[in-house]
């Protein structure tokens, strides 16, 4: 049916398992950057919301990019 060996299946499983981790890490990184910039510059909550949205966008972009490798 498929012409991939067991090594290829393990690679694909590894990529699939990392999808959630990649998304969460991008959102967390964006949120933390925004939070600390807000504290430093006193612009609460605007930079948090901006970097949170950027983190979500980056996470979605990278999840789709990784999913295309499957």
Secondary structure, DSSP 8 states (H G I E B T S, - for coil): -----HHHHHHHHHHHHTHHHHHHHHHHHHHHHHHHHHHHHT-TTHHHHHHHHHHHHHHHHHHHHHHHT-
